[in-house]
Amino acid sequence: MHLNGAPVRSCSVPLAAVEGQQITTIEGLANLDGKLHPLQQAWIEHDVPQCGYCQAGQLMTAAALLKQKPKPSDADIDSAMAGNLCRCGTYLRIRAAIHSAADKTAYEVAP
């Protein structure tokens, strides 16, 4: 999730610590009209999800990365995503999807 725009691991943040803070979850990436966020669309196009266990954390971290670096290098992506483990090993697809979303001309920065 994003806490005040920064990615944090929701599993390690106590509920009391987020009271009154701005929280965005994976569901908050899509537009109100139902249009998927470019990262969500890229995830589908690159067949990233398999078991789904890590997807929320991967997507939210990637959204924060693109907000900071709209055109990240492979090294930028690897560094930003390093704390997110994928049990299925789709790291190359994750990187490709992030590059794909970054290349979208209509990319809108996530909240």
ChimeraX attribute file (.defattr): number of C-alpha atoms within 10 A of each C-alpha:
attribute: neighborCount
match mode: 1-to-1
recipient: residues
	/A:1	23
	/A:2	23
	/A:3	17
	/A:4	13
	/A:5	17
	/A:6	17
	/A:7	21
	/A:8	15
	/A:9	15
	/A:10	14
	/A:11	8
	/A:12	7
	/A:13	11
	/A:14	9
	/A:15	9
	/A:16	7
	/A:17	8
	/A:18	13
	/A:19	9
	/A:20	7
	/A:21	11
	/A:22	12
	/A:23	16
	/A:24	18
	/A:25	16
	/A:26	17
	/A:27	12
	/A:28	16
	/A:29	22
	/A:30	16
	/A:31	12
	/A:32	8
	/A:33	6
	/A:34	8
	/A:35	11
	/A:36	15
	/A:37	21
	/A:38	25
	/A:39	26
	/A:40	20
	/A:41	16
	/A:42	22
	/A:43	22
	/A:44	12
	/A:45	13
	/A:46	17
	/A:47	13
	/A:48	22
	/A:49	16
	/A:50	13
	/A:51	10
	/A:52	11
	/A:53	13
	/A:54	15
	/A:55	20
	/A:56	16
	/A:57	23
	/A:58	22
	/A:59	24
	/A:60	26
	/A:61	24
	/A:62	22
	/A:63	30
	/A:64	20
	/A:65	21
	/A:66	23
	/A:67	18
	/A:68	11
	/A:69	13
	/A:70	18
	/A:71	17
	/A:72	17
	/A:73	13
	/A:74	13
	/A:75	10
	/A:76	14
	/A:77	21
	/A:78	15
	/A:79	11
	/A:80	16
	/A:81	19
	/A:82	12
	/A:83	12
	/A:84	16
	/A:85	15
	/A:86	18
	/A:87	12
	/A:88	13
	/A:89	11
	/A:90	16
	/A:91	18
	/A:92	12
	/A:93	17
	/A:94	26
	/A:95	21
	/A:96	19
	/A:97	25
	/A:98	28
	/A:99	20
	/A:100	18
	/A:101	24
	/A:102	22
	/A:103	13
	/A:104	12
	/A:105	8
	/A:106	9
	/A:107	15
	/A:108	17
	/A:109	14
	/A:110	19
	/A:111	17
